[in-house]
Structures are given as C-alpha cells and as structure tokens.
C-alpha cells in the first residue's frame, strides 16, 4: 500500500502498483537472486574460482589468489569501499561497468574470508562476473533470468531509464530545514544499488524467496536448496556473531532470526526483511532520506528502523533469547586493543572524511582481559575476542601482529592512529615543516650577521613560505570539511560556507607576494623569526586541528 505523495509538487500519490522507487542496497537481494537463477541454468558456479573468467574478459583488479562469486555476494572478499563517484549527474557520463571498476576499484584490505566487510564495489564486481559468464549486460541478464520470470515487469537495473519509466519514479527528498526534493542522479554500480522497482514487484520477489524459490503458482525459478543460501548464514565475523546470507544480514529480533537489508540512496530509503520462522516478508520504501544531518535519524529513518521490530513484536510474542554465559580466560600478552576506531567503509582521503570523523569508537583497556567500549565492559573470552552478554567484539591483526580492525556485529571499524594521514598529506606537511625550520635557521643567522633589505627579504621568505604552507593546508582541510558536511546534508553545488574560506586563502597569498616583492621592510628577519617562533608554538594545536579534520 502507498502512503503520501510520490511527487508532492504535483500531488501525485504513492501507488504500490505503479510508483517506482530506488532501493539502494536492497538491490543486493535481486542481484543474489539473479546469481541463483544463473547457477540454476548452469551459467555460473557460486563456489568456483572466477579468475579464469576475468582473465578471458581482460578484467584485472587487485584480488585474492582465489576468489569466488559467493565471496563477492557475501561481502567476504576483503574489499573496502569508495562512497564518492558511485553516482553521476548526467546519464551521458556513465561508464560501462567493467571500465568503471577497473578505474576506481577500492583496495583489498583483508584476506578473503577473514571478515565481512560491506563493499558495493565488490557486489558490483559480482554483477560484472555474471555479465562475463552470460555474455550479456547485467541489466538484461537480470531481466531475462529474474525480473520477467518473477513477474516484476515494472522493475529494472538499467540506469539509463526510458523517459516514460523515469516519469513514474517517486521524487526523492532529503531532510534539511524542510523536506526538499533532490535532483535525480545515475548509478555507476547498478548490480549493487541500481534496482528501480515498485512495492508490488518486490512483493512478487519476496513470494519467491519465502516460497523456497517458487512462485505461488508453483513455477520454480531456482531450487529449494539454492533458496536456503538466501536465508542461512554463509559468512560471519565470528561464529558468535550474526552473519550474512548470500544476500541479507542476519538480525536477531524478538528471539528469532530475521534476514534484513537496508538501502540508502540520495533522497530514498528502503528496507527488506524476511522472517522464515513466521513465513513473513516485509518491504518498506520511502522517497525521503534516512538522516537529518550526519547522524540524527529523520522521521523516515525512524520509521524504517522501528517498523519491522514493532510489527513482529506486536503480532508474535517474543521468544526468550538464550542466555550466553561469559567465559573467562587467562591473561595473555596481546592487551593492545585500546585506541580509536573509525568506520572502515568511508573514504578517508575525500571530503567525506567529515563523516568518518564523527563515526568513531573509543576502546579503553581496563586490564589484560577487559576493555570498555561505549561505557560497556567486555570480557576477553578468546584470542582478540571479547564478550558482553549476547554481544561480541573481535579484533583483527595484520601480518606484523598489530591491531587493524574492530568487528562488532555487522560493523567493521578501522583502527585510526593519533595522526591519521595519507601519502599526499604526509608529503605536504613534511615539506612545509622543513621550510619552516629552514626559514627559522636562516632568519636567526640573518639577525646575527645583519642581513638587511632585499637579501633579508628573500632569505626570510623561506620561513614565510613554510608558515604559509601550514596555514594553507589547514585552510584546505577546513574546505574539505565544509564540502563533506554539505555532501552529507545532500546539498547540491558549492556551499556558501566553502566560498568563505577563499577570503583568508586569498589574503594569505597576497601577504606572501607582498613580502616577496616588497623592498626595505624594516626588521624583516626579526619579524620573520618572531612569526616562525609563534608558528612553532602553535604547531601542536595546528596539527591537532589538522588531525581532527583528517
């Protein structure tokens, strides 16, 4: 059933049969179902190494030595993600999936099977693998093997929609000062977040899933055994933690297991839930964003986060969850888990670092066998494994034994050093500090030997250049922060706050060139040295501000 408006400006109501919505990561269910249908007819094998298939199609990206389609579908291949660049504003900018992934595939940060690390790029690579196996574009393959056989005639993975179909899509909105429409954009990663569908079509897909792979009329799309891959755990961060099926997240709810997936696309929110014990499936979608600002749930977000829980809780009494006893172990020499952890799936080298900064966890070590996470005590029960009642936390280490990641439920957090940088940042700040130190030395010598006027100006500018570099870098990071906040808020174009930073940047450049070409500035070396001394005194807070923004 539809509620509210698909297009408020035109008073077009939401219609479950006709109104199309974008469902974001809920596309995963349809992509996995397409893979099952392809395996059913012998096009692919889910557990077979896909490297030979990639090589035949001249597709090369960083990958583990052995990689299967199942690894990609369960997000256990080890790929991280890039949030920026997933969508473009004009359909003419869209690249073929193969070309796009070869250009932007994020790095491989974990070993295959080591942990479940959500990656839309990894899921898109699964869709591309199906393209190679079937020698057919993924949208056409999904149409042939899934959408048409399931009766989902109003659904598509094709990013380049016909005008008639696009006009039937609900207008997306974000929550700002008011509910504001957002411009339509186009996904580069259709198998991961590109499904456009109706509530009625999703109901048909869920009937197949709850029917063991068959439609209500008995027509079978895949076997019952294959269907169990959608509703049983196929990968997990630890046997004590909820895992993932081939398509959905395992979610304990009222003492039962519910398989869920939430999808967020700019201006849209969707969620699918399947409770096999209750023979129940729920699909929710809204043409409104899930958040107001960076972290606060909007009314749309609150609805989708609570509806399934409240519905199941009101209709079916909760089943008491089993009591999980805490197991104590002897202390070991690996009590080095304390530190700050930031969400691992957000780019740290783009303006979205603002969101990465705000989504952080602090782990404090109380003893060799106990940590504190968000005010809760966790007891060590195994090597790098901690427990607090039914909740478990696991830490991962690199080849040198250093803690790198924190795993908590379906979340993966990357350990963040006190001074988190990338190569460009280290190079820039290193150069600025060398110039700053050299300028201080030259200016000090200039005071001793009495350099004056033009020579003093030119030599002292070495130090001024270092100081300008530091100031410029902090201004650049502040611009990044402003742009990141604007993106998180769903603002289009360059925000006004970003333009304000152009004023001090221009003033700094003007001051530098004035000093460069000015002649006879009295006591330039003395003033430069004073400025450099003040700069060094402010270095620590400057670096802290920079790290805050990084």
C-alpha positions as CSV (number, residue, x, y, z in Angstrom):
1,X,0.0,0.0,0.0
2,X,1.2,3.5,-0.7
3,X,1.0,6.5,1.7
4,X,1.7,10.2,1.0
5,X,2.9,11.6,-2.3
6,X,5.3,10.4,-4.9
7,X,5.5,14.0,-6.2
8,X,4.2,16.5,-3.6
9,X,4.5,19.4,-6.0
10,X,2.1,17.7,-8.4
11,X,0.0,16.0,-5.8
12,X,0.8,12.6,-7.3
13,X,0.0,9.9,-4.7
14,X,2.3,7.0,-3.8
15,X,0.9,3.9,-5.5
16,X,2.1,0.4,-4.6
17,X,1.4,-0.9,-8.1
18,X,2.7,1.9,-10.3
19,X,5.1,4.2,-8.3
20,X,8.7,3.2,-8.8
21,X,11.3,3.8,-6.1
22,X,15.1,3.5,-5.8
23,X,16.0,0.9,-3.2
24,X,19.8,1.2,-2.9
25,X,21.5,-1.7,-1.3
26,X,18.2,-3.7,-1.2
27,X,19.3,-4.4,-4.8
28,X,21.6,-7.0,-3.3
29,X,18.6,-9.4,-2.9
30,X,17.7,-9.2,-6.6
31,X,21.4,-9.5,-7.6
32,X,21.9,-12.6,-5.5
33,X,18.6,-14.0,-6.8
34,X,19.9,-13.4,-10.4
35,X,23.1,-15.3,-9.4
36,X,21.0,-18.2,-8.1
37,X,18.9,-18.3,-11.3
38,X,22.2,-18.2,-13.4
39,X,23.6,-21.1,-11.4
40,X,20.3,-23.0,-11.8
41,X,20.8,-23.0,-15.6
42,X,24.5,-23.7,-15.4
43,X,25.7,-20.3,-16.4
44,X,27.9,-19.9,-13.3
45,X,29.0,-21.8,-10.2
46,X,28.9,-19.9,-7.0
47,X,31.9,-21.7,-5.4
48,X,34.2,-21.7,-8.5
49,X,37.3,-19.5,-8.8
50,X,36.3,-16.6,-11.1
51,X,39.9,-15.5,-12.1
52,X,39.9,-17.5,-15.3
53,X,36.6,-15.9,-16.3
54,X,38.0,-12.4,-15.5
55,X,41.2,-13.2,-17.5
56,X,39.3,-14.3,-20.6
57,X,37.5,-10.9,-20.5
58,X,40.7,-9.0,-19.8
59,X,39.4,-7.7,-16.5
60,X,42.1,-7.0,-13.9
61,X,41.7,-5.6,-10.4
62,X,43.5,-6.3,-7.1
63,X,42.1,-9.6,-5.8
64,X,42.9,-12.5,-3.6
65,X,44.6,-15.6,-5.1
66,X,41.3,-17.5,-5.0
67,X,38.0,-15.6,-5.3
68,X,34.5,-16.9,-5.8
69,X,31.2,-15.4,-6.7
70,X,30.0,-16.4,-3.2
71,X,32.8,-14.4,-1.7
72,X,31.7,-11.2,-3.5
73,X,28.0,-11.7,-2.7
74,X,28.6,-12.3,1.0
75,X,31.0,-9.3,1.2
76,X,33.8,-11.5,2.5
77,X,36.2,-10.9,-0.4
78,X,38.1,-8.3,1.6
79,X,37.4,-5.2,-0.5
80,X,36.7,-1.8,1.2
81,X,34.5,0.9,-0.5
82,X,34.6,4.4,-2.1
83,X,31.5,6.4,-1.4
84,X,32.3,9.2,-3.8
85,X,32.0,8.5,-7.5
86,X,29.2,6.0,-7.2
87,X,26.7,8.3,-8.9
88,X,26.9,10.9,-11.7
89,X,24.6,13.7,-12.5
90,X,24.2,13.0,-16.2
91,X,23.5,9.7,-17.9
92,X,26.0,10.6,-20.6
93,X,28.7,10.4,-18.0
94,X,28.0,6.7,-17.2
95,X,30.8,4.3,-18.0
96,X,30.5,0.6,-18.8
97,X,30.7,-1.4,-15.5
98,X,33.9,-3.1,-16.5
99,X,35.6,0.2,-17.3
100,X,34.4,1.9,-14.2
101,X,35.5,-0.9,-11.8
102,X,39.0,-1.1,-13.4
103,X,39.4,2.7,-12.9
104,X,38.1,3.0,-9.3
105,X,38.0,-0.4,-7.6
106,X,38.9,0.2,-3.9
107,X,41.9,-1.6,-2.4
108,X,41.8,-5.1,-1.0
109,X,42.4,-4.6,2.8
110,X,41.5,-8.0,4.2
111,X,42.1,-11.6,3.2
112,X,39.2,-13.4,1.6
113,X,37.0,-14.9,4.3
114,X,38.7,-13.1,7.1
115,X,35.7,-10.9,7.9
116,X,32.5,-9.5,6.4
117,X,33.3,-6.0,5.1
118,X,30.4,-4.4,3.1
119,X,31.5,-3.2,-0.3
120,X,29.2,-2.1,-3.1
121,X,32.1,-2.3,-5.4
122,X,32.6,-5.9,-4.5
123,X,29.0,-6.6,-5.2
124,X,29.2,-4.7,-8.5
125,X,32.1,-7.0,-9.4
126,X,29.8,-9.9,-8.7
127,X,27.3,-8.4,-11.2
128,X,30.1,-7.9,-13.7
129,X,31.2,-11.6,-13.3
130,X,27.6,-12.6,-14.2
131,X,27.9,-10.4,-17.3
132,X,31.1,-12.2,-18.3
133,X,29.6,-15.7,-17.7
134,X,26.4,-14.9,-19.6
135,X,28.0,-12.7,-22.3
136,X,25.1,-10.3,-21.6
137,X,24.9,-6.9,-19.8
138,X,23.8,-7.4,-16.2
139,X,20.5,-5.4,-16.5
140,X,19.5,-7.6,-19.5
141,X,20.6,-10.7,-17.7
142,X,18.6,-9.8,-14.6
143,X,15.6,-9.0,-16.8
144,X,15.8,-12.4,-18.5
145,X,16.5,-14.7,-15.5
146,X,14.7,-12.9,-12.7
147,X,12.5,-9.9,-13.3
148,X,10.4,-11.3,-16.1
149,X,10.1,-14.8,-14.8
150,X,9.1,-13.4,-11.3
151,X,6.5,-11.1,-13.0
152,X,8.4,-7.9,-12.0
153,X,7.5,-6.1,-15.2
154,X,7.8,-2.6,-13.6
155,X,11.4,-3.2,-12.3
156,X,14.8,-2.7,-14.0
157,X,18.5,-2.4,-13.2
158,X,19.1,-0.2,-16.3
159,X,20.5,3.2,-15.2
160,X,19.6,4.8,-18.5
161,X,15.8,4.7,-18.0
162,X,13.3,5.4,-20.8
163,X,11.7,8.8,-20.2
164,X,8.3,7.1,-19.6
165,X,9.7,4.9,-16.8
166,X,11.6,7.8,-15.3
167,X,8.5,9.9,-15.0
168,X,6.9,7.2,-12.8
169,X,9.7,7.3,-10.2
170,X,8.9,9.0,-6.9
171,X,10.7,12.3,-6.4
172,X,13.5,11.8,-3.8
173,X,13.8,14.2,-0.9
174,X,16.3,15.0,1.8
175,X,15.6,16.4,5.3
176,X,17.1,19.8,5.7
177,X,15.3,22.8,7.0
178,X,12.3,21.2,5.4
179,X,11.7,18.2,3.2
180,X,13.4,19.3,0.0
181,X,13.5,17.5,-3.4
182,X,16.8,16.3,-4.7
183,X,17.9,16.0,-8.4
184,X,17.9,12.6,-10.0
185,X,21.3,11.0,-10.4
186,X,22.6,7.8,-12.1
187,X,24.5,4.9,-10.5
188,X,27.7,3.6,-11.9
189,X,27.3,0.4,-9.8
190,X,23.9,-1.0,-11.0
191,X,24.2,-4.5,-9.5
192,X,24.9,-3.1,-6.1
193,X,22.5,-0.2,-5.8
194,X,20.7,0.3,-9.1
195,X,17.4,-1.6,-8.8
196,X,14.3,0.5,-9.5
197,X,11.1,-1.2,-8.6
198,X,7.6,-1.0,-7.1
199,X,6.2,-2.3,-3.9
200,X,4.1,-4.8,-5.8
201,X,7.1,-6.1,-7.7
202,X,9.1,-6.5,-4.6
203,X,6.2,-8.5,-3.1
204,X,6.5,-10.9,-6.0
205,X,10.2,-11.4,-5.4
206,X,9.6,-12.0,-1.7
207,X,6.9,-14.5,-2.5
208,X,9.6,-16.5,-4.4
209,X,12.0,-16.2,-1.6
210,X,9.5,-17.3,1.1
211,X,8.2,-20.0,-1.3
212,X,11.6,-21.8,-1.4
213,X,12.4,-20.5,-4.9
214,X,9.0,-21.0,-6.5
215,X,6.2,-18.6,-7.3
216,X,2.7,-19.1,-5.7
217,X,1.6,-20.9,-8.9
218,X,4.3,-23.4,-8.5
219,X,6.6,-22.1,-11.2
220,X,10.2,-22.7,-9.9
221,X,12.9,-20.1,-10.5
222,X,15.6,-22.0,-8.5
223,X,15.8,-25.0,-6.2
224,X,14.8,-25.1,-2.6
225,X,18.4,-25.9,-1.7
226,X,19.6,-22.8,-3.6
227,X,17.0,-20.7,-1.9
228,X,18.4,-21.7,1.5
229,X,21.5,-19.8,0.6
230,X,19.4,-16.6,0.8
231,X,18.1,-17.4,4.3
232,X,21.0,-19.1,6.1
233,X,24.4,-17.9,7.3
234,X,27.1,-18.1,4.7
235,X,29.7,-15.7,6.2
236,X,30.3,-14.1,9.6
237,X,32.9,-12.2,11.5
238,X,32.8,-14.8,14.2
239,X,30.6,-17.9,14.9
240,X,29.3,-16.0,18.0
241,X,28.2,-13.0,15.9
242,X,25.3,-12.5,13.4
243,X,26.4,-13.2,9.8
244,X,25.3,-12.8,6.3
245,X,23.4,-15.0,3.9
246,X,24.1,-14.7,0.1
247,X,22.0,-11.5,0.1
248,X,20.8,-10.4,3.6
249,X,22.1,-9.6,7.1
250,X,21.3,-11.9,9.9
251,X,19.4,-9.9,12.6
252,X,18.2,-11.3,16.0
253,X,14.8,-9.9,16.6
254,X,12.5,-10.9,19.5
255,X,14.5,-14.1,19.9
256,X,14.1,-15.0,16.2
257,X,16.3,-14.7,13.3
258,X,15.2,-12.1,10.7
259,X,17.1,-11.6,7.5
260,X,17.3,-7.9,6.6
261,X,18.9,-5.4,4.2
262,X,18.6,-1.6,4.3
263,X,19.2,0.6,1.3
264,X,20.1,4.3,1.3
265,X,20.3,6.3,-1.9
266,X,20.3,10.1,-2.0
267,X,16.7,11.0,-1.4
268,X,15.4,7.5,-0.9
269,X,15.3,4.8,1.9
270,X,14.3,1.2,1.6
271,X,14.4,-2.0,3.7
272,X,13.5,-5.6,3.2
273,X,13.0,-8.2,6.0
274,X,12.4,-11.9,5.8
275,X,11.4,-13.9,8.9
276,X,11.4,-17.6,7.8
277,X,10.1,-18.9,11.1
278,X,7.0,-16.7,10.7
279,X,6.7,-17.1,6.9
280,X,6.7,-13.3,6.8
281,X,8.4,-10.9,4.4
282,X,8.2,-7.1,4.6
283,X,9.3,-4.4,2.1
284,X,9.3,-0.7,3.0
285,X,10.4,2.2,0.8
286,X,10.2,6.0,1.1
287,X,11.2,8.9,-1.1
288,X,12.9,10.6,1.8
289,X,16.4,10.3,3.2
290,X,17.1,8.4,6.4
291,X,19.1,11.1,8.2
292,X,18.8,14.7,9.2
293,X,22.4,16.0,9.2
294,X,25.2,13.5,9.7
295,X,23.9,11.1,12.3
296,X,20.4,12.0,13.5
297,X,17.7,9.8,12.0
298,X,14.9,11.6,10.1
299,X,11.3,10.6,10.5
300,X,11.8,8.3,7.5
301,X,14.8,6.7,9.2
302,X,13.0,6.2,12.5
303,X,10.1,4.5,10.6
304,X,12.3,2.1,8.8
305,X,14.4,1.3,11.8
306,X,11.5,0.5,14.1
307,X,8.6,-0.7,11.9
308,X,9.6,-4.3,11.5
309,X,10.6,-4.7,15.1
310,X,7.3,-3.2,16.3
311,X,5.2,-5.2,13.8
312,X,6.7,-8.5,14.7
313,X,6.7,-7.7,18.4
314,X,3.0,-6.7,18.4
315,X,1.8,-9.8,16.4
316,X,4.1,-12.5,17.7
317,X,5.2,-12.8,21.4
318,X,9.0,-12.5,21.8
319,X,10.9,-15.8,22.2
320,X,13.3,-15.6,25.2
321,X,16.8,-15.2,23.8
322,X,19.2,-17.9,25.1
323,X,21.5,-16.9,27.9
324,X,25.0,-16.7,26.7
325,X,27.4,-17.3,29.6
326,X,30.6,-15.2,29.8
327,X,33.7,-17.3,29.6
328,X,36.8,-16.1,31.3
329,X,40.3,-16.9,30.1
330,X,43.8,-16.4,31.5
331,X,45.6,-13.1,30.6
332,X,47.9,-13.1,27.5
333,X,50.4,-10.7,26.1
334,X,48.1,-9.2,23.5
335,X,46.4,-6.5,25.5
336,X,46.9,-3.7,22.9
337,X,43.4,-3.2,21.7
338,X,42.8,0.2,23.2
339,X,42.6,3.2,20.8
340,X,40.3,5.0,18.4
341,X,38.5,3.2,15.6
342,X,36.7,4.8,12.7
343,X,34.1,3.3,10.4
344,X,36.1,1.4,7.7
345,X,33.7,1.9,4.7
346,X,34.0,5.7,4.4
347,X,36.8,7.2,2.3
348,X,39.5,8.8,4.5
349,X,41.0,10.7,1.5
350,X,37.9,12.6,0.3
351,X,35.6,15.3,1.7
352,X,33.5,12.6,3.3
353,X,36.3,12.3,6.0
354,X,33.9,14.5,8.0
355,X,31.5,11.6,8.3
356,X,34.3,9.2,9.1
357,X,35.5,11.5,11.9
358,X,32.1,11.7,13.5
359,X,31.5,7.9,13.4
360,X,34.2,6.7,15.7
361,X,34.6,4.3,18.6
362,X,36.9,4.7,21.6
363,X,38.2,1.5,23.2
364,X,39.8,1.7,26.6
365,X,41.7,-1.1,28.2
366,X,40.9,-1.8,31.9
367,X,43.1,-4.8,32.2
368,X,44.7,-7.6,30.3
369,X,41.3,-9.3,29.9
370,X,38.8,-6.4,29.9
371,X,38.1,-3.5,27.7
372,X,35.5,-0.7,27.8
373,X,33.6,0.2,24.7
374,X,30.9,2.9,24.7
375,X,30.7,2.6,28.5
376,X,30.2,-1.2,28.4
377,X,32.7,-3.7,29.8
378,X,33.7,-6.6,27.6
379,X,35.5,-9.6,29.0
380,X,38.1,-11.4,26.9
381,X,37.0,-14.9,26.1
382,X,39.4,-15.9,23.4
383,X,42.3,-14.5,21.3
384,X,41.2,-11.0,20.4
385,X,37.6,-11.9,21.2
386,X,35.5,-10.1,23.9
387,X,32.0,-10.6,25.2
388,X,29.4,-8.6,27.0
389,X,26.3,-10.8,27.4
390,X,24.9,-11.6,24.0
391,X,27.2,-9.1,22.3
392,X,30.7,-9.9,21.0
393,X,33.6,-7.9,19.7
394,X,36.5,-9.2,17.7
395,X,39.8,-7.6,16.7
396,X,41.8,-8.3,13.6
397,X,45.6,-8.0,13.2
398,X,48.0,-7.6,10.3
399,X,50.9,-9.8,9.4
400,X,53.1,-8.0,12.0
401,X,50.7,-8.6,14.8
402,X,49.3,-5.0,15.0
403,X,45.6,-4.5,15.7
404,X,44.0,-3.1,12.5
405,X,40.2,-3.6,12.7
406,X,37.4,-4.0,15.2
407,X,34.4,-6.2,14.3
408,X,31.1,-5.6,16.0
409,X,28.0,-7.3,14.7
410,X,27.8,-6.3,11.0
411,X,30.1,-3.3,11.6
412,X,33.8,-3.0,10.7
413,X,35.8,-0.3,12.3
414,X,39.4,0.6,11.2
415,X,42.0,1.5,13.9
416,X,42.9,5.1,13.5
417,X,46.3,6.4,14.6
418,X,46.6,9.6,16.6
419,X,47.8,11.3,13.5
420,X,45.9,9.8,10.5
421,X,47.3,10.8,7.2
422,X,47.7,9.7,3.6
423,X,50.8,9.9,1.4
424,X,49.8,13.3,0.0
425,X,49.2,14.8,3.4
426,X,52.5,13.5,4.8
427,X,54.4,14.9,1.8
428,X,52.8,18.3,2.1
429,X,53.1,18.7,5.8
430,X,56.7,17.3,5.7
431,X,57.7,19.9,3.1
432,X,56.1,22.7,5.0
433,X,57.8,21.8,8.2
434,X,61.2,21.6,6.5
435,X,60.7,25.0,5.0
436,X,59.5,26.4,8.3
437,X,62.6,25.0,10.1
438,X,65.0,26.2,7.4
439,X,63.4,29.7,7.4
440,X,63.8,29.9,11.2
441,X,67.5,29.0,10.9
442,X,68.2,31.4,8.0
443,X,66.3,34.3,9.8
444,X,68.3,33.6,13.0
445,X,71.6,33.8,11.1
446,X,70.4,36.9,9.3
447,X,69.9,38.6,12.7
448,X,73.4,37.6,13.8
449,X,75.2,38.8,10.7
450,X,73.0,41.8,10.0
451,X,71.4,40.9,6.6
452,X,69.1,43.7,5.6
453,X,66.7,44.9,3.0
454,X,66.3,42.8,-0.3
455,X,68.6,40.0,0.7
456,X,67.0,39.7,4.1
457,X,63.6,39.7,2.5
458,X,64.4,36.9,0.0
459,X,66.1,34.7,2.5
460,X,63.5,35.2,5.2
461,X,60.8,34.3,2.8
462,X,61.9,30.6,3.0
463,X,60.5,30.6,6.5
464,X,57.4,32.6,5.5
465,X,56.7,30.0,2.8
466,X,56.7,27.2,5.3
467,X,54.3,29.1,7.5
468,X,52.1,29.9,4.6
469,X,52.1,26.2,3.6
470,X,50.9,25.3,7.1
471,X,48.2,27.9,7.1
472,X,47.1,27.0,3.5
473,X,47.0,23.3,4.4
474,X,44.7,23.9,7.4
475,X,42.5,26.1,5.2
476,X,42.4,23.3,2.7
477,X,41.3,20.8,5.3
478,X,38.6,23.2,6.5
479,X,37.3,23.5,3.0
480,X,37.3,19.7,2.8
481,X,35.3,19.6,6.0
482,X,32.8,22.1,4.8
483,X,32.3,20.3,1.5
484,X,31.9,17.0,3.3
485,X,29.3,18.4,5.6
486,X,27.5,19.8,2.6
487,X,27.5,16.4,0.8
488,X,26.3,14.7,3.9
489,X,23.4,17.2,4.1
490,X,22.5,16.4,0.4
491,X,23.3,20.0,-0.7
492,X,23.9,20.5,-4.5
493,X,26.7,22.6,-5.8
494,X,29.3,24.5,-3.8
495,X,28.0,25.5,-0.4
496,X,28.3,29.2,0.7
497,X,30.5,28.3,3.7
498,X,33.1,26.9,1.3
499,X,33.3,30.2,-0.5
500,X,34.1,32.0,2.8
501,X,37.4,30.1,3.1
502,X,38.5,31.7,-0.2
503,X,38.9,35.0,1.7
504,X,41.6,34.0,4.1
505,X,43.3,31.9,1.4
506,X,43.5,35.0,-0.9
507,X,44.7,37.2,2.0
508,X,47.5,34.8,2.8
509,X,48.6,34.7,-0.9
510,X,48.5,38.5,-1.1
511,X,50.6,38.8,2.0
512,X,53.2,36.3,0.7
513,X,53.6,38.0,-2.6
514,X,53.8,41.5,-1.0
515,X,56.7,40.2,1.1
516,X,58.3,38.6,-1.9
517,X,58.4,41.8,-4.0
518,X,58.4,44.4,-1.2
519,X,61.7,46.2,-0.6
520,X,63.1,47.6,2.6
521,X,60.6,46.2,5.1
522,X,62.2,47.2,8.4
523,X,63.5,44.4,10.7
524,X,62.1,41.7,8.3
525,X,64.4,39.0,9.7
526,X,63.4,39.9,13.2
527,X,59.7,39.9,12.4
528,X,60.0,36.7,10.4
529,X,61.8,34.9,13.3
530,X,59.1,36.1,15.7
531,X,56.4,34.8,13.3
532,X,58.2,31.5,13.0
533,X,58.6,31.1,16.7
534,X,54.9,31.8,17.2
535,X,54.2,29.3,14.4
536,X,56.2,26.6,16.2
537,X,54.4,27.4,19.4
538,X,51.1,26.9,17.6
539,X,52.4,23.8,15.8
540,X,50.9,21.3,18.2
541,X,47.4,22.7,18.2
542,X,47.6,23.2,14.4
543,X,48.5,19.5,14.0
544,X,45.6,18.6,16.3
545,X,43.2,20.6,14.3
546,X,44.5,19.1,11.1
547,X,44.2,15.6,12.5
548,X,40.7,16.4,13.6
549,X,39.8,17.4,10.1
550,X,41.7,14.5,8.6
